[in-house]
Amino acid sequence: MGIIGDGLERAVQQAFTRPLPKSAGAQMRYLVRQLKGTRAVADLLGVSQRTVERYVKDQIRRPRADLARRLEDAVRARWQPRVRERARRRAATRTGLVIDTRARFGFTAAPGTTDDARIRHLTLALPPHHAARLFDAQDAGANEQQLRDLAAETLGEVYFRDGGRRATGLAVQFTDVEHLQFEL
C-alpha cells in the first residue's frame, strides 16, 4: 500500500484481542485453514506445496527472513476479520480516528506569505464521518495519492478551516510526509 493505507491498517490492528501465532508452523497451519489448502498457501507465499506441508508438520521450524516476513504479513492481513471490521465500523460511526502526522502543509498563496508550505506536527481527532470516508476510499481500492488527497482535505476541514468557521475556500497541500500514525 502506502503510508496512509498502512497507517489505517496498523490502527485497525491495534484492536486485535489475541496475539498472532508465534511459530512458523502455527502461522502456516492458520493460513492453511483460512485458504483451505496447502496449494493456495504455497502460491501466496511463493514456495512449494511440499515446503508448506513440512512447516505444517513442524519438520521445518525456522523460515528464511524474507519468508518469515511474508508469512507474518499474510497472517496479519487475515487475522481476526470480525474484530477488524467491528473496529472500523466503530471508528466510522462513533469514535472517529486520531491522526498524528509531521508533514509539509501549504496553501495556494503568493511566495513569501505565511501561507508558504512548511513542516508542521499535528495531532487531531477526526470526527467519525471523516474516518468513514477514509475507510470507504480504502475499501474501494483508492491508491496512495487518492488517500493522501482525502487526508489533506480532511485535515484542511478539521484543522485549518475549523469545520467551516474560518479560512473558507482554503486548499490544503499535504506533502513530504515524515511521520503518520492513526489511532482508533
Contact map, one row per residue, 1 for C-alpha under 8 A:
1111110000000000000000000000000000000000000000000000000000000000000000000000000000000000000000000000000000000000000000000000000000000000000000110000000000000000000000000000000000000000
1111110000000000000000000000000000000000000000000000000000000000000000000000000000000000000000000000000000000000000000000000000000000000000000010000000000000000000000000000000000000000
1111111000000000000000000000000000000000000000000000000000000000000000000000000000000000000000000000000000000000000000000000000000000000000000010000000000000000000000000000000000010000
1111111100000000000000000000000000000000000000000000000000000000000000000000000000000000000000000000000000000000000000000000000000000000000000010011000000000000000000000000000000010000
1111111110000000000000000000000000000000000000000000000000000000000000000000000000000000000000000000000000000000000000000000000000000000010000010010000000000000000000000000000000000000
1111111111000000000000000000000000000000000000000000000000000000000000000000000000000000000000000000000000000000000000000000000000000000000000000000000000000000000000000000000000000000
0011111111100000000000000000000000000000000000000000000000000000000000000000000000000000000000000000000000000000000000000000000000000000000000000000000000000000000000000000000000011100
0001111111110000000000000000000000000000000000000000000000000000000000000000000000000000000000000000000000000000000000000000000000000010000000000000000000000000000000000000000000001100
0000111111111000000000000000000000000000000000000000000000000000000000000000000000000000000000000000000000000000000000000000000000000000000000000000000000000000000000000000000000000000
0000011111111100000000000000000000000000000000000000000000000000000000000000000000000000000000000000000000000000000000000000000000000000000000000000000000000000000000000000000000000100
0000001111111110000000000000000000000000000000000000000000000000000000000000000000000000000000000000000000000000000000000000000000000000000000000000000000000000000000000000000000001111
0000000111111111000000000000000000000000000000000000000000000000000000000000000000010011000000000000000000000000000000000000000000000000000000000000000000000000000000000000000000000011
0000000011111111000000000000000000000000000000000000000000000000000000000000000000010000000000000000000000000000000000000000000000000000000000000000000000000000000000000000000000000000
0000000001111111000000000000000000000000000000000000000000000000000000000000000000000000000000000000000000000000000000000000000000000000000000000000000000000000000000000000000000000011
0000000000111111100000000000000000000000000000000000000000000000000000000000000000110010000000000000000000000000000000000000000000000000000000000000000000000000000000000000000000000000
0000000000011111111000000000000000000000000000000000000000000000000000000000000100110000000000000000000000000000000000000000000000000000000000000000000000000000000000000000000000000000
0000000000000011111000000000000000000000000000000000000000000000000000000000000000100000000000000000000000000000000000000000000000000000000000000000000000000000000000000000000000000000
0000000000000001111100000000000000000000000000000000000000000000000000000000000000000000000000000000000000000000000000000000000000000000000000000000000000000000000000000000000000000000
0000000000000001111110000000000000000000000000000000000000000000000000000000000000000000000000000000000000000000000000000000000000000000000000000000000000000000000000000000000000000000
0000000000000000011111000000000000000000000000000000000000000000000000000011001000000000000000000000000000000000000000000000000000000000000000000000000000000000000000000000000000000000
0000000000000000001111110110000000000000000000000000000000000000000000000000000000000000000000000000000000000000000000000000000000000000000000000000000000000000000000000000000000000000
0000000000000000000111110110000000000000000000000000000000000000000000000000000000000000000000000000000000000000000000000000000000000000000000000000000000000000000000000000000000000000
0000000000000000000011111110000000000000000000000000000000001000000000000000000000000000000000000000000000000000000000000000000000000000000000000000000000000000000000000000000000000000
0000000000000000000011111111000000000000000000000000001000001110000100100000000000000000000000000000000000000000000000000000000000000000000000000000000000000000000000000000000000000000
0000000000000000000000111111100000000000000000000000001111011000000000000000000000000000000000000000000000000000000000000000000000000000000000000000000000000000000000000000000000000000
0000000000000000000011111111110000000000000000000000000100000000000000000000000000000000000000000000000000000000000000000000000000000000000000000000000000000000000000000000000000000000
0000000000000000000011111111111000000000000000000000000000000000000000110010000000000000000000000000000000000000000000000000000000000000000000000000000000000000000000000000000000000000
0000000000000000000000011111111100000000100000000001001100000000000000100000000000000000000000000000000000000000000000000000000000000000000000000000000000000000000000000000000000000000
0000000000000000000000001111111110000000000000000000000100000000000000000000000000000000000000000000000000000000000000000000000000000000000000000000000000000000000000000000000000000000
0000000000000000000000000111111111000000000000000000000000000000000000000010000000000000000000000000000000000000000000000000000000000000000000000000000000000000000000000000000000000000
0000000000000000000000000011111111110000100000000000000000000000000000000110000000000000000000000000000000000000000000000000000000000000000000000000000000000000000000000000000000000000
0000000000000000000000000001111111111101100000000000000000000000000000000000000000000000000000000000000000000000000000000000000000000000000000000000000000000000000000000000000000000000
0000000000000000000000000000111111111000000000000000000000000000000000000000000000000000000000000000000000000000000000000000000000000000000000000000000000000000000000000000000000000000
0000000000000000000000000000011111110000000000000000000000000000000000000000010000000000000000000000000000000000000000000000000000000000000000000000000000000000000000000000000000000000
0000000000000000000000000000001111111101100000000000000000000000000000000000000000000000000000000000000000000000000000000000000000000000000000000000000000000000000000000000000000000000
0000000000000000000000000000001111111101000000000000000000000000000000000000000000000000000000000000000000000000000000000000000000000000000000000000000000000000000000000000000000000000
0000000000000000000000000000000110111111100000000000000000000000000000000000000000000000000000000000000000000000000000000000000000000000000000000000000000000000000000000000000000000000
0000000000000000000000000000000100111111110000001001100000000000000000000000000000000000000000000000000000000000000000000000000000000000000000000000000000000000000000000000000000000000
0000000000000000000000000000000000001111111000011000000000000000000000000000000000000000000000000000000000000000000000000000000000000000000000000000000000000000000000000000000000000000
0000000000000000000000000000000100111111111100000000000000000000000000000000000000000000000000000000000000000000000000000000000000000000000000000000000000000000000000000000000000000000
0000000000000000000000000001001100101111111110001001000000000000000000000000000000000000000000000000000000000000000000000000000000000000000000000000000000000000000000000000000000000000
0000000000000000000000000000000000000111111111111011000000000000000000000000000000000000000000000000000000000000000000000000000000000000000000000000000000000000000000000000000000000000
0000000000000000000000000000000000000011111111110000000000000000000000000000000000000000000000000000000000000000000000000000000000000000000000000000000000000000000000000000000000000000
0000000000000000000000000000000000000001111111000000000000000000000000000000000000000000000000000000000000000000000000000000000000000000000000000000000000000000000000000000000000000000
0000000000000000000000000000000000000000111111100000000000000000001001100000000000000000000000000000000000000000000000000000000000000000000000000000000000000000000000000000000000000000
0000000000000000000000000000000000000000011111110000000000000000000000000000000000000000000000000000000000000000000000000000000000000000000000000000000000000000000000000000000000000000
0000000000000000000000000000000000000000011011111011000000000000000000000000000000000000000000000000000000000000000000000000000000000000000000000000000000000000000000000000000000000000
0000000000000000000000000000000000000010011001111111000000000000000000000000000000000000000000000000000000000000000000000000000000000000000000000000000000000000000000000000000000000000
0000000000000000000000000000000000000110110000111111100000000000000000000000000000000000000000000000000000000000000000000000000000000000000000000000000000000000000000000000000000000000
0000000000000000000000000000000000000000000000011111110000000000000000000000000000000000000000000000000000000000000000000000000000000000000000000000000000000000000000000000000000000000
0000000000000000000000000000000000000000010000111111111000000000000000000000000000000000000000000000000000000000000000000000000000000000000000000000000000000000000000000000000000000000
0000000000000000000000000001000000000100110000111111111100000000000000000000000000000000000000000000000000000000000000000000000000000000000000000000000000000000000000000000000000000000
0000000000000000000000000000000000000100000000001111111110000000000000000000000000000000000000000000000000000000000000000000000000000000000000000000000000000000000000000000000000000000
0000000000000000000000000000000000000000000000000111111111110000000000000000000000000000000000000000000000000000000000000000000000000000000000000000000000000000000000000000000000000000
0000000000000000000000011001000000000000000000000011111111111000000000000000000000000000000000000000000000000000000000000000000000000000000000000000000000000000000000000000000000000000
0000000000000000000000001101100000000000000000000001111111100000000000000000000000000000000000000000000000000000000000000000000000000000000000000000000000000000000000000000000000000000
0000000000000000000000001000000000000000000000000000111111110000000000000000000000000000000000000000000000000000000000000000000000000000000000000000000000000000000000000000000000000000
0000000000000000000000001000000000000000000000000000011111111000000000000000000000000000000000000000000000000000000000000000000000000000000000000000000000000000000000000000000000000000
0000000000000000000000000000000000000000000000000000011111111000000000000000000000000000000000000000000000000000000000000000000000000000000000000000000000000000000000000000000000000000
0000000000000000000000001000000000000000000000000000011011111110000000000000000000000000000000000000000000000000000000000000000000000000000000000000000000000000000000000000000000000000
0000000000000000000000111000000000000000000000000000001001111110000000000000000000000000000000000000000000000000000000000000000000000000000000000000000000000000000000000000000000000000
0000000000000000000000010000000000000000000000000000000000011111000000000000000000000000000000000000000000000000000000000000000000000000000000000000000000000000000000000000000000000000
0000000000000000000000010000000000000000000000000000000000011111101100000000000000000000000000000000000000000000000000000000000000000000000000000000000000000000000000000000000000000000
0000000000000000000000000000000000000000000000000000000000000111111100000000000000000000000000000000000000000000000000000000000000000000000000000000000000000000000000000000000000000000
0000000000000000000000000000000000000000000000000000000000000011111110000000000000000000000000000000000000000000000000000000000000000000000000000000000000000000000000000000000000000000
0000000000000000000000000000000000000000000000000000000000000001111111000000000000000000000000000000000000000000000000000000000000000000000000000000000000000000000000000000000000000000
0000000000000000000000000000000000000000000010000000000000000011111111100000000000000000000000000000000000000000000000000000000000000000000000000000000000000000000000000000000000000000
0000000000000000000000010000000000000000000000000000000000000011111111110000000000000000000000000000000000000000000000000000000000000000000000000000000000000000000000000000000000000000
0000000000000000000000000000000000000000000000000000000000000000111111111000000000000000000000000000000000000000000000000000000000000000000000000000000000000000000000000000000000000000
0000000000000000000000000000000000000000000010000000000000000000011111111100000000000000000000000000000000000000000000000000000000000000000000000000000000000000000000000000000000000000
0000000000000000000000010011000000000000000010000000000000000000001111111110000000000000000000000000000000000000000000000000000000000000000000000000000000000000000000000000000000000000
0000000000000000000000000010000000000000000000000000000000000000000111111111000000000000000000000000000000000000000000000000000000000000000000000000000000000000000000000000000000000000
0000000000000000000000000000000000000000000000000000000000000000000011111111100000000000000000000000000000000000000000000000000000000000000000000000000000000000000000000000000000000000
0000000000000000000000000000001000000000000000000000000000000000000001111111110000000000000000000000000000000000000000000000000000000000000000000000000000000000000000000000000000000000
0000000000000000000100000010011000000000000000000000000000000000000000111111111000000000000000000000000000000000000000000000000000000000000000000000000000000000000000000000000000000000
0000000000000000000100000000000000000000000000000000000000000000000000011111111000000000000000000000000000000000000000000000000000000000000000000000000000000000000000000000000000000000
0000000000000000000000000000000000000000000000000000000000000000000000001111111000000000000000000000000000000000000000000000000000000000000000000000000000000000000000000000000000000000
0000000000000000000000000000000001000000000000000000000000000000000000000111111110000000000000000000000000000000000000000000000000000000000000000000000000000000000000000000000000000000
0000000000000000000100000000000000000000000000000000000000000000000000000011111110000000000000000000000000000000000000000000000000000000000000000000000000000000000000000000000000000000
0000000000000001000000000000000000000000000000000000000000000000000000000000011111110000000000000000000000000000000000000000000000000000000000000000000000000000000000000000000000000000
0000000000000000000000000000000000000000000000000000000000000000000000000000011111111000000000000000000000000000000000000000000000000000000000000000000000000000000000000000000000000000
0000000000000000000000000000000000000000000000000000000000000000000000000000000111111100000000000000000000000000000000000000000000000000000000000000000000000000000000000000000000000000
0000000000000011100000000000000000000000000000000000000000000000000000000000000111111110000000000000000000000000000000000000000000000000000000000000000000000000000000000000000000000000
0000000000011011000000000000000000000000000000000000000000000000000000000000000111111111000000000000000000000000000000000000000000000000000000000000000000000000000000000000000000000000
0000000000000000000000000000000000000000000000000000000000000000000000000000000011111111100000000000000000000000000000000000000000000000000000000000000000000000000000000000000000000000
0000000000000000000000000000000000000000000000000000000000000000000000000000000001111111110000000000000000000000000000000000000000000000000000000000000000000000000000000000000000000000
0000000000010010000000000000000000000000000000000000000000000000000000000000000000111111111000000000000000000000000000000000000000000000000000000000000000000000000000000000000000000001
0000000000010000000000000000000000000000000000000000000000000000000000000000000000011111111100000000000000000000000000000000000000000010000000000000000000000000000000000000000000000000
0000000000000000000000000000000000000000000000000000000000000000000000000000000000001111111110000000000000000000000000000000000000000000000000000000000000000000000000000000000000000000
0000000000000000000000000000000000000000000000000000000000000000000000000000000000000111111111110000000000000000000000000000000000000000000000000000000000000000000000000000000000000000
0000000000000000000000000000000000000000000000000000000000000000000000000000000000000011111111111000000000000000000000000000000100110000000000000000000000000000000000000000000000000001
0000000000000000000000000000000000000000000000000000000000000000000000000000000000000001111111110000000000000000000000000000000111110010000000000000000000000000000000000000000000000000
0000000000000000000000000000000000000000000000000000000000000000000000000000000000000000111111110000000000000000000000000000000110010000000000000000000000000000000000000000000000000000
0000000000000000000000000000000000000000000000000000000000000000000000000000000000000000011111110000000000000000000000000000000100000000000000000000000000000000000000000000000000000000
0000000000000000000000000000000000000000000000000000000000000000000000000000000000000000011111111000000000000000000000000000001100000000000000000000000000000000000000000000000000000001
0000000000000000000000000000000000000000000000000000000000000000000000000000000000000000011111111100000000000000000000000000111111100000000000000000000000000000000000000000000000000001
0000000000000000000000000000000000000000000000000000000000000000000000000000000000000000001000111110000000000000000000000000111100100000000000000000000000000000000000000000000000000111
0000000000000000000000000000000000000000000000000000000000000000000000000000000000000000000000011111000000000000000000000011110000000000000000000000000000000000000000000000000000000111
0000000000000000000000000000000000000000000000000000000000000000000000000000000000000000000000001111100000000000000000000111110000000000000000000000000000000000000000000000000000011110
0000000000000000000000000000000000000000000000000000000000000000000000000000000000000000000000000111110000000000000000001111000000000000000000000000000000000000000000000000000000111100
0000000000000000000000000000000000000000000000000000000000000000000000000000000000000000000000000011111000000000000000001110000000000000000000000000000000000000000000000000000011111000
0000000000000000000000000000000000000000000000000000000000000000000000000000000000000000000000000001111100000000000000111100000000000000000000000000000000000000000000000000000011110000
0000000000000000000000000000000000000000000000000000000000000000000000000000000000000000000000000000111110000000000000111000000000000000000000000000000000000000000000000000011111100000
0000000000000000000000000000000000000000000000000000000000000000000000000000000000000000000000000000011111000000000011110000000000000000000000000000000000000000000000000000111110000000
0000000000000000000000000000000000000000000000000000000000000000000000000000000000000000000000000000001111100000000011110000000000000000000000000000000000000000000000000001111000000000
0000000000000000000000000000000000000000000000000000000000000000000000000000000000000000000000000000000111110000001111000000000000000000000000000000000000000000000000000001110000000000
0000000000000000000000000000000000000000000000000000000000000000000000000000000000000000000000000000000011111000001110000000000000000000000000000000000000000000000000000111100000000000
0000000000000000000000000000000000000000000000000000000000000000000000000000000000000000000000000000000001111100001000000000000000000000000000000000000000000000000000000111000000000000
0000000000000000000000000000000000000000000000000000000000000000000000000000000000000000000000000000000000111110101100000000000000000000000000000000000000000000000000000000000000000000
0000000000000000000000000000000000000000000000000000000000000000000000000000000000000000000000000000000000011111101100000000000000000000000000000000000000000000000000000000000000000000
0000000000000000000000000000000000000000000000000000000000000000000000000000000000000000000000000000000000001111100100000000000000000000000000000000000000000000000000000000000000000000
0000000000000000000000000000000000000000000000000000000000000000000000000000000000000000000000000000000000000111111100000000000000000000000000000000000000000000000000000000000000000000
0000000000000000000000000000000000000000000000000000000000000000000000000000000000000000000000000000000000001111111100000000000000000000000000000000000000000000000000000000000000000000
0000000000000000000000000000000000000000000000000000000000000000000000000000000000000000000000000000000000000001111100000000000000000000000000000000000000000000000000000000000000000000
0000000000000000000000000000000000000000000000000000000000000000000000000000000000000000000000000000000001111101111110000000000000000000000000000000000000000000000000000000000000000000
0000000000000000000000000000000000000000000000000000000000000000000000000000000000000000000000000000000001101111111111000000000000000000000000000000000000000000000000000000000000000000
0000000000000000000000000000000000000000000000000000000000000000000000000000000000000000000000000000000111100000001111100000000000000000000000000000000000000000000000000000100000000000
0000000000000000000000000000000000000000000000000000000000000000000000000000000000000000000000000000000111000000000111110000000000000000000000000000000000000000000000000000000000000000
0000000000000000000000000000000000000000000000000000000000000000000000000000000000000000000000000000011110000000000011111000000000000000000000000000000000000000000000000000000000000000
0000000000000000000000000000000000000000000000000000000000000000000000000000000000000000000000000000011110000000000001111100000000000000000000000000000000000000000000000000000000000000
0000000000000000000000000000000000000000000000000000000000000000000000000000000000000000000000000001111000000000000000111110000000000000000000000000000000000000000000000000000000000000
0000000000000000000000000000000000000000000000000000000000000000000000000000000000000000000000000011110000000000000000011111000000000000000000000000000000000000000000000000000000000000
0000000000000000000000000000000000000000000000000000000000000000000000000000000000000000000000000111100000000000000000001111100000000000000000000000000000000000000000000000000000000000
0000000000000000000000000000000000000000000000000000000000000000000000000000000000000000000000000111000000000000000000000111110000000000000000000000000000000010000000000000000000000000
0000000000000000000000000000000000000000000000000000000000000000000000000000000000000000000000011110000000000000000000000011111000000000000000000000000000000000000000000000000000000000
0000000000000000000000000000000000000000000000000000000000000000000000000000000000000000000000011110000000000000000000000001111101100000000000000000000001000100000000000000000000000000
0000000000000000000000000000000000000000000000000000000000000000000000000000000000000000000000111000000000000000000000000000111111100000000000000000000000000000000000000000000000000000
0000000000000000000000000000000000000000000000000000000000000000000000000000000000000000001111111000000000000000000000000000011111110000000000000000000000000000000000000000000000000000
0000000000000000000000000000000000000000000000000000000000000000000000000000000000000000000110010000000000000000000000000000001111111000000000000000000000000000000000000000000000000000
0000000000000000000000000000000000000000000000000000000000000000000000000000000000000000000100010000000000000000000000000000011111111100000000000000000001000000000000000000000000000000
0000000000000000000000000000000000000000000000000000000000000000000000000000000000000000001100011000000000000000000000000000011111111110000000000000000000000000000000000000000000000000
0000000000000000000000000000000000000000000000000000000000000000000000000000000000000000001110000000000000000000000000000000000111111111000000000000000000000000000000000000000000000000
0000000000000000000000000000000000000000000000000000000000000000000000000000000000000000000000000000000000000000000000000000000011111111100000000000000000000000000000000000000000000000
0000000000000000000000000000000000000000000000000000000000000000000000000000000000000000000000000000000000000000000000000000000001111111110000000010011000000000000000000000000000000000
0000000100000000000000000000000000000000000000000000000000000000000000000000000000000001000100000000000000000000000000000000000000111111111000000000000000000000000000000000000000000000
0000000000000000000000000000000000000000000000000000000000000000000000000000000000000000000000000000000000000000000000000000000000011111111100000000000000000000000000000000000000000000
0000000000000000000000000000000000000000000000000000000000000000000000000000000000000000000000000000000000000000000000000000000000001111111111000010000000000000000000000000000000000000
0000100000000000000000000000000000000000000000000000000000000000000000000000000000000000000000000000000000000000000000000000000000000111111111100010000000000000000000000000000000000000
0000000000000000000000000000000000000000000000000000000000000000000000000000000000000000000000000000000000000000000000000000000000000011111111000000000000000000000000000000000000000000
0000000000000000000000000000000000000000000000000000000000000000000000000000000000000000000000000000000000000000000000000000000000000001111111000000000000000000000000000000000000000000
0000000000000000000000000000000000000000000000000000000000000000000000000000000000000000000000000000000000000000000000000000000000000000111111100000000000000000000000000000000000000000
0000000000000000000000000000000000000000000000000000000000000000000000000000000000000000000000000000000000000000000000000000000000000000111111110110000000000000000000000000000000000000
1000000000000000000000000000000000000000000000000000000000000000000000000000000000000000000000000000000000000000000000000000000000000000010011111110000000000000000000000000000000000000
1111100000000000000000000000000000000000000000000000000000000000000000000000000000000000000000000000000000000000000000000000000000000000000001111111000000000000000000000000000000000000
0000000000000000000000000000000000000000000000000000000000000000000000000000000000000000000000000000000000000000000000000000000000000000000000111111100000000000000000000000000000000000
0000000000000000000000000000000000000000000000000000000000000000000000000000000000000000000000000000000000000000000000000000000000000000000001111111110000000000000000000000000000000000
0001100000000000000000000000000000000000000000000000000000000000000000000000000000000000000000000000000000000000000000000000000000000100110001111111111000000000000000000000000000000000
0001000000000000000000000000000000000000000000000000000000000000000000000000000000000000000000000000000000000000000000000000000000000000000000011111111100000000000000000000010000000000
0000000000000000000000000000000000000000000000000000000000000000000000000000000000000000000000000000000000000000000000000000000000000000000000001111111110000000000000000000010000000000
0000000000000000000000000000000000000000000000000000000000000000000000000000000000000000000000000000000000000000000000000000000000000100000000000111111111000000000000000000000000000000
0000000000000000000000000000000000000000000000000000000000000000000000000000000000000000000000000000000000000000000000000000000000000100000000000011111111100000000000000000000000000000
0000000000000000000000000000000000000000000000000000000000000000000000000000000000000000000000000000000000000000000000000000000000000000000000000001111111110000000000000001110000000000
0000000000000000000000000000000000000000000000000000000000000000000000000000000000000000000000000000000000000000000000000000000000000000000000000000111111111000000000000011000000000000
0000000000000000000000000000000000000000000000000000000000000000000000000000000000000000000000000000000000000000000000000000010001000000000000000000011111111100000000000000000000000000
0000000000000000000000000000000000000000000000000000000000000000000000000000000000000000000000000000000000000000000000000000000000000000000000000000001111111111000000000000000000000000
0000000000000000000000000000000000000000000000000000000000000000000000000000000000000000000000000000000000000000000000000000000000000000000000000000000111111111110000000111000000000000
0000000000000000000000000000000000000000000000000000000000000000000000000000000000000000000000000000000000000000000000000000000000000000000000000000000011111111111100000000000000000000
0000000000000000000000000000000000000000000000000000000000000000000000000000000000000000000000000000000000000000000000000000010000000000000000000000000001111111111000000000000000000000
0000000000000000000000000000000000000000000000000000000000000000000000000000000000000000000000000000000000000000000000000001000000000000000000000000000000111111111000000000000000000000
0000000000000000000000000000000000000000000000000000000000000000000000000000000000000000000000000000000000000000000000000000000000000000000000000000000000111111110001100000000000000000
0000000000000000000000000000000000000000000000000000000000000000000000000000000000000000000000000000000000000000000000000000000000000000000000000000000000011111111111110100000000000000
0000000000000000000000000000000000000000000000000000000000000000000000000000000000000000000000000000000000000000000000000000000000000000000000000000000000011111111111000000000000000000
0000000000000000000000000000000000000000000000000000000000000000000000000000000000000000000000000000000000000000000000000000000000000000000000000000000000001110111111000000000000000000
0000000000000000000000000000000000000000000000000000000000000000000000000000000000000000000000000000000000000000000000000000000000000000000000000000000000001000111111110000000000000000
0000000000000000000000000000000000000000000000000000000000000000000000000000000000000000000000000000000000000000000000000000000000000000000000000000000000000000111111110000000000000000
0000000000000000000000000000000000000000000000000000000000000000000000000000000000000000000000000000000000000000000000000000000000000000000000000000000000000001111111110000000000000000
0000000000000000000000000000000000000000000000000000000000000000000000000000000000000000000000000000000000000000000000000000000000000000000000000000000000000001100111111100000000000000
0000000000000000000000000000000000000000000000000000000000000000000000000000000000000000000000000000000000000000000000000000000000000000000000000000000000000000100111111100000000000000
0000000000000000000000000000000000000000000000000000000000000000000000000000000000000000000000000000000000000000000000000000000000000000000000000000000000000000000000111110000000000000
0000000000000000000000000000000000000000000000000000000000000000000000000000000000000000000000000000000000110000000000000000000000000000000000000000000000010000100000111111000000000000
0000000000000000000000000000000000000000000000000000000000000000000000000000000000000000000000000000000000110000000000000000000000000000000000000000000010010000000000001111100000000000
0000000000000000000000000000000000000000000000000000000000000000000000000000000000000000000000000000000011110000000000000000000000000000000000000000000110010000000000000111110000000000
0000000000000000000000000000000000000000000000000000000000000000000000000000000000000000000000000000000111100000000010000000000000000000000000000000000100000000000000000011111000000000
0000000000000000000000000000000000000000000000000000000000000000000000000000000000000000000000000000001111000000000000000000000000000000000000000001100100000000000000000001111110000000
0000000000000000000000000000000000000000000000000000000000000000000000000000000000000000000000000000001110000000000000000000000000000000000000000000000000000000000000000000111110000000
0000000000000000000000000000000000000000000000000000000000000000000000000000000000000000000000000000001100000000000000000000000000000000000000000000000000000000000000000000011111000000
0000000000000000000000000000000000000000000000000000000000000000000000000000000000000000000000000000111100000000000000000000000000000000000000000000000000000000000000000000011111110000
0000000000000000000000000000000000000000000000000000000000000000000000000000000000000000000000000000111000000000000000000000000000000000000000000000000000000000000000000000000111110000
0000000000000000000000000000000000000000000000000000000000000000000000000000000000000000000000000001111000000000000000000000000000000000000000000000000000000000000000000000000011111000
0011001000000000000000000000000000000000000000000000000000000000000000000000000000000000000000000011110000000000000000000000000000000000000000000000000000000000000000000000000011111100
0000001100100000000000000000000000000000000000000000000000000000000000000000000000000000000000000011100000000000000000000000000000000000000000000000000000000000000000000000000000111110
0000001101100000000000000000000000000000000000000000000000000000000000000000000000000000000000001111000000000000000000000000000000000000000000000000000000000000000000000000000000011111
0000000000110100000000000000000000000000000000000000000000000000000000000000000000000000000000001110000000000000000000000000000000000000000000000000000000000000000000000000000000001111
0000000000110100000000000000000000000000000000000000000000000000000000000000000000000010001000111100000000000000000000000000000000000000000000000000000000000000000000000000000000000111
